Amino acid sequence: MDHKASTSLSPPPVKNRRRAVPTTFDALGNDVLCMIFAFLDVVQLLRCATVCKSWNTVINKLKLVQIQYHKQTDSVSLSDVSSFSEKSINIEMERLAMEQQRLSLQEGPVDIFQWKGHSVGINKCRMKMGLVLTGVGDKVMRLWSAERCKGLDEYYLPDKAPLIDFDFDEGKVVGLVGTRICIWRRIGTRDLFSSREGIFTQGLCMRYEDPQAVVGCEDGKVRVFDMYSRKISQIIKMHPGAVSCLSFTDEQLIVSGSSLGSISISDLSSDLQVAALDTTSSGGGIKTLCLNPSSYSLFAGSSTGYASCWDLRTFRRLWNTRVSPNVLYSMHHLRNDKSTLVVGGIDGVLRIVDQNSGEVLSRCIMQDNRNVPNQTDKNRVVEKKKAIRLSEDDRIDLMPNRPPITCLAVGMQKVVTTHSDKHIRVWKFSYK
């Protein structure tokens, strides 16, 4: 075979192809990021500033937040922006964000996004850092993105013992499972720790604040489980009746409510009772507690529909209002919000209450309209619905489609609710 024939049979030369590199936000320069961020309002900028250090640096260095703030308030000319300290601007930013939170919850339009999150009914949810953890009733807890309504992770129970309560942080999920504590790692090696059985006597509720999980029990005592020694470190007698709900203060005080209607405050460092609050005018058992560390206010909801507020510096009751004719199951607010409190109960009405007076500012229910499906996941459909705000004259008992709100959690311009059914609902409030 001659040279020409051999050459003609050889494969054609392969051209060098440049492999496409996906574009990410990391590839964008500061100038491009600045142009993108300039289209956002203050609340959106504050959210972006918490995404990562590089975004935070761009937003602060280019004074985008300050400029946006003064654009919205028109209080100072833009030439004076540089004269403000970072601390003073951050204080003003937080104040403006909380004002937008109040206005959106009180009077803004509301969309509801709901999806089937579990195979059986669930009745508890927790929300932190834009993440929602749901469960109780099912054999699995599921972690979701509150913004995208998308599943992120699952945490299965180790056996047939029931899940009673749970909480989570950046590194772990902590659950009260039957008569023991279970801990699931969220990062690194996905292992599961389980304490020995029988460590709690009929635990009814739990609150977790690293390194302690405090469990309220049917015998009126709270038991403190230490995460590091993995043992019970304290047993504190709180009530003659069962402990129905719990809350922590930043000063290591534990607040507990009783099924008999009493509220007791004890010091974790000394095991001593600090105060017993006056609950005589509320009536019924205490079903839920919520503590505001920014204002030293404690809120409680009762089985008779009363919401109450105490000043924890003086232990004096500030107000007591019957916000619902029926049981209140859950109440919550943003940590730094001193104006609004979101309350839910058996009648399925989401109520916005003034933290300072107890006045009901708004009442919302899901409108009985056609679903607007929005396929967001390979195996899950998110339905978009509208919420309506009720007037004081509206007959709530005549309103259809009101599943009870068994638990709720409040985020920035959003509320997540569970209802003892298979669905999870995210109420998104818009700022006018």
Secondary structure, 3 states (H helix, E strand, C coil): CCHHHHHHHCCCCCCCCCCCCCCCHHHCCHHHHHHHHCCCCHHHHHHHHCCCHHHHHHHHHCCHHHHHHHHHHCCCCHHHHHHCCHHHHHHHHHHHHHHHHHHHHHHCCEEEEEEECCCCCECEEEEECCEEEEECCCCEEEEEECCCCEEEEEEECCCCCCEEEEEECCCEEEEEECCEEEEEECCCCCCEEECCCCCCCCEEEEEEECCEEEEEECCCEEEEEECCCCEEEEEEECCCCCEEEEEECCCCEEEEEECCCCEEEEECCCCCEEEEECCCCCCCCEEEEEEECCCCEEEEEECCCEEEEEECCCCEEEEEEECCCCCEEEEECCCCCCCEEEEEECCCCEEEEECCCCCEEEEEEECCCCCEEEEEECCEEEEEEEEEEECCCCCHHHCCCCCCCCEEEEECCEEEEECCECEEEEEEECCC
